[in-house]
Amino acid sequence: MSAKTKKITKESIVSMFMDYVLEHEKVPKSVYKFCKVNKIVESDFYLHFGSISAIEKGIWSSFFVNTITVMKKNEEYHDFTNRDKMLTFFYTFFEVLTLNRSYVLFVIENSNNSLKNIGQLKGLRKDIKVFAKELIDAGNENKNLKLIKHNPQLFSEGAWLQFMFLLNFWKSDDSAGFEKTDIAIEKSVNTIFDVFDNTPLENLLDFGKFLYKETFV
């Protein structure tokens, strides 16, 4: 099939990009180079992505979208508590990452920045924070007293820091089936919810600063 008749989709570009990165052990230097190697025309590429950087960010967003799609296929999910929804999210997300482990490890290990500063994670950061905020907003609707309501902004930032902690843990996990990561997810989610339920606001801020410093600095 020629380049002019070959159907190019967003998903096919992502697949070709990930294959290119893993086979060449580097990111293509230009859209032109990428398209030439994969025998596609640049105009087809630009229908879906504006740059190589946009693909890199889009891949992480697709991981998030796939996770949410899988979660919501479970008819019981909507009746889960916030704690169980967050557990389900992290379990599912890291299953998606495991399916793409070689690519994810390449990104992490070849970044010029520390894990916390990888630019292509910015879109994912927003997605995870919105997801966490929606959980807390929904939970607060059933609470009449302001004192027992959770702070959505604080919780959403905590969810992002928790994800970064788990990502750092997962990349070094060599246990069978990544069992240790599953345990880390369970313990960290339960700890975070226990902290939010029982800890004063100022202590939560100190906890967040400590987690950030110990994990990423």
N, C-alpha and C positions, 0 to 999 in steps of 0.2 A: 504494500500500500504506500503510495507516495506521500510526501510531506503535505501536499495540498489537499489530499483526501483523508488523511489520517485524522480521526476525531480526537481533539485535545480537550480534556476536561481539567478542572481544578484538581481533582483527585489523581489523575494520571500525571500531571506535572509534579505534584508532591511525591508520588511514587518514584518517578524518574530522578527527581532531585535527591531523594534519600539514597537511591541506588548509586547515583554519581558520587556522592560524598563518601559512601562506604567503599566503593570500588577504587576511587582515586585517592582516598584518605585526605581529601581537602575539599573546600567549598569552591565551586566554579568562580573564576575571577570576573566573569561578565555574563550577562544574559545572552550575548552573542555566542560565547563559547559553549554555554549550556545547551542552547538551541541547536547549534551545529552538531554537537556530539549526539544529541537525541533525535536529530533529523526532523525538527519541527520549525515552523516559521515564527519569527519574533512577534508578529502581530497576534498570533494565537496565544502566545505566552502572555502578552500584555492585556488580553481579555480577562485574565484571572489574577495576575500579580503585576505590580508596578516595578519590582526590583527583586534582586536575589535576597536582600534583607527582608522583604515582605514575605517571601516564601518561608524563611526561617521562623519568623514570628507566626505565620499562618499554621505551621506544623504544630506548634504548641497549642494554638487555639483549637485546632482540629482534635487534639488529644482531649481537651476539655469538653468539646461538643460531643464526641463519641462517648465520653464518660456519662454525661447527663442523659444522653439517649438510651444507653444501656440501663441506667438506674430507673428511668421512668417507664421502662417496659415492664418492670415489676409492679403489678397491680397493688401490692401491699405497701409500696414505698410511701404513698401519700399519707398513710396512717402511722408512719414511723415517728418517733420522737425526734427532736432536733439532734440529740446525741447520736441516735441510730442513723439519721440521714447523713451526718458528718462522717460517721464510721463507714457507711456504705460508699460515700463519695471517695474517700481516701483509698479504701480497698479497691474500688473499681478503677480509679485513676492509675494506681500503681500496677494494676493488671495490664492496662493499656500501655503504660511505659515499658513494662516487661516485654510485651510483644514487639516493642521497638527499641529494645535495650542497647543494641549496638550503636544505633544512631544517637540516642540520648547520651550515652557515655562519650561518644566522639565530641558532641557539642560541649559537654562539661569539661572534658580533659583538654580540649584544644582552645578553650576560651582564654583570651589574654587577661580577662578580669577574674576576680574572685566570684564564687557562685552567686553571691548577692547582687553582683553588678552585671550579670549577663543581660545585655540589652534586649535580646529576643524574647526574654521572659516577661517583658513589660505588659504585653497584652494578656498573658495568662494571669499575671498578678491582679489585673483589673477584674478578670472573669471570676477568680476565686474569691476576691473580696466582695463582689456583688452577690455571689452565691451565699456566702456566709452571712452577709447583711440581711438578705431576704429571709434566711432562717430565723434570725433574731427578731426581725420586724414582725414576722408571723407569730412567733412565740410571745412577743410583748402585747399583741392584741388581746390576749386572754388574761393580762395582768392589769388590775385596776390601780394598784398602788405604784407610784413612780419609783419608790425606793427598791422595789423588787424587780424592776425592769432592767434588762441588760442593755449595755451601751453598744449599739450596732457597729459604730465606727471602730471602737476598741476591739470588739470581738472579731471583726473582719480583718483587722491588721494582725491580730493574734493567729487567725486561721492561715494567713499568708506566711507568717514566720514559722508556724507549725509545718506547713508544706515544705518550706526550705530546709527545715531540720530533717524531715523525713526523706527528702530527695538526697540530701547529703549522706544520710544513713543508708539508703537503698543502693546508692552507687558503689558502696564498699561491702555490701552484704554478699557473702559467698555461701550462705546456707542453702540447703536443698529447698527448691520451691520458694526461696526468699521468705522462709518462715519467720526469720528474725524481724524482717520488715513488718510483717503482719502483726507480730507481737508489739513492735514499736508503735504502730498505728493505734492499736487498741489501748495501750497504756497512755500514750500521749493525748488521745482524744478524751479518754476518761479523766485524765488529770486536768486538762484544760477546762472541761465542763465543771469538775469539782471546784477548781479554783474560782471560776466565774460565779459559781453558786454560793461560795462561802468566804470569799476574800474581799476586803475593802478595796475601793478603786485605786487608792494610792499604792497599795501593795501589788495590784495587777500591773500598774505601770512599771514598777521596779522589776517585776517578774519578766515582763516583756523586754525590757532593756537588758536584763541578764541573759535571757535566751538568745537574743540577737548578738550580743557580744561574744558569748561562749561558743556559738555555733559558726559565726561567719566572719569574725574579725581576725 
